Amino acid sequence: MVSLRHYIAKGYGSILPRMKRNRTATSHASERTTLRIPEDMLRELAESGRRNGRSTNAEILYRLERSLSPTENPDIVAIKECIRTEVARALEIALKKQ
């Protein structure tokens, strides 16, 4: 494993939130923490963040928030999409029989 400072120096962005932040309606106070992330995973997160217009830290927070939110959980979203597809098919079949 490579230290986070190494990735920051290589331009992957800071994944450590700032210790002191101004509190506004859209931001929350945050705490600094150290996190060990495998090199390839951090690289993927940094690249994904760049593609999505986010810093590495923002990408990690975005993904964590989505995974913890019951309405945005990727598994729940996939299940809802399957249900929509099956209901649409069933309605189509029922309408053809009429």
C-alpha positions as CSV (number, residue, x, y, z in Angstrom):
1,M,0.0,0.0,0.0
2,V,1.1,3.5,-0.7
3,S,0.4,6.4,1.6
4,L,-2.3,8.9,0.8
5,R,0.3,11.7,0.7
6,H,1.9,9.9,-2.2
7,Y,-1.4,10.1,-4.2
8,I,-2.0,13.7,-3.3
9,A,1.6,14.5,-4.5
10,K,0.8,12.6,-7.7
11,G,-2.2,14.8,-8.4
12,Y,-5.0,12.4,-7.4
13,G,-6.5,15.0,-5.2
14,S,-6.9,15.2,-1.5
15,I,-9.1,12.5,0.0
16,L,-8.8,13.9,3.5
17,P,-11.6,16.4,4.4
18,R,-10.5,19.7,5.9
19,M,-10.4,19.9,9.6
20,K,-12.0,23.3,9.8
21,R,-14.8,24.3,7.5
22,N,-17.3,27.0,7.4
23,R,-20.8,25.7,8.1
24,T,-23.3,26.7,5.5
25,A,-26.6,25.4,4.3
26,T,-24.9,23.1,1.9
27,S,-21.8,22.0,3.8
28,H,-21.3,20.0,6.9
29,A,-18.6,20.1,9.5
30,S,-16.1,17.3,8.8
31,E,-13.3,15.5,10.6
32,R,-9.9,14.5,9.4
33,T,-9.4,10.8,9.2
34,T,-6.8,8.4,7.8
35,L,-8.0,5.7,5.5
36,R,-6.1,2.9,3.9
37,I,-7.2,2.3,0.3
38,P,-5.6,-0.1,-2.1
39,E,-3.6,1.7,-4.8
40,D,-5.7,0.5,-7.8
41,M,-9.0,1.4,-6.0
42,L,-7.8,4.9,-5.2
43,R,-6.7,5.4,-8.8
44,E,-10.1,4.3,-10.0
45,L,-11.8,6.7,-7.6
46,A,-9.6,9.6,-8.6
47,E,-10.3,8.9,-12.3
48,S,-14.0,8.5,-11.7
49,G,-14.0,11.8,-9.8
50,R,-12.3,13.6,-12.6
51,R,-14.8,12.2,-15.1
52,N,-17.7,13.4,-12.9
53,G,-16.2,16.8,-12.1
54,R,-15.4,15.9,-8.5
55,S,-12.3,15.7,-6.4
56,T,-11.2,12.3,-5.2
57,N,-12.5,13.2,-1.7
58,A,-15.9,14.3,-3.1
59,E,-16.1,11.1,-5.2
60,I,-15.5,9.0,-2.2
61,L,-18.1,10.9,-0.1
62,Y,-20.6,10.8,-3.0
63,R,-20.3,7.0,-3.2
64,L,-20.4,6.5,0.6
65,E,-23.6,8.7,0.8
66,R,-25.2,6.7,-2.0
67,S,-24.4,3.4,-0.4
68,L,-25.8,4.5,3.0
69,S,-29.0,6.1,1.6
70,P,-31.9,3.7,1.4
71,T,-33.3,5.4,-1.6
72,E,-30.1,5.7,-3.6
73,N,-28.6,2.3,-2.7
74,P,-27.5,0.8,-6.1
75,D,-29.1,-2.6,-5.2
76,I,-32.4,-0.9,-4.5
77,V,-32.2,1.1,-7.6
78,A,-31.5,-2.0,-9.7
79,I,-34.4,-3.9,-8.0
80,K,-36.8,-1.0,-8.7
81,E,-35.7,-1.0,-12.4
82,C,-36.4,-4.7,-12.7
83,I,-39.8,-4.3,-11.1
84,R,-40.7,-1.4,-13.5
85,T,-39.6,-3.5,-16.5
86,E,-41.6,-6.5,-15.4
87,V,-44.7,-4.5,-14.7
88,A,-44.4,-2.8,-18.1
89,R,-44.2,-6.2,-19.8
90,A,-47.1,-7.6,-17.9
91,L,-49.2,-4.5,-18.8
92,E,-48.2,-4.8,-22.4
93,I,-49.2,-8.5,-22.5
94,A,-52.5,-7.8,-20.7
95,L,-53.4,-5.0,-23.1
96,K,-52.7,-7.2,-26.2
97,K,-55.1,-9.9,-24.8
98,Q,-57.9,-7.4,-24.7
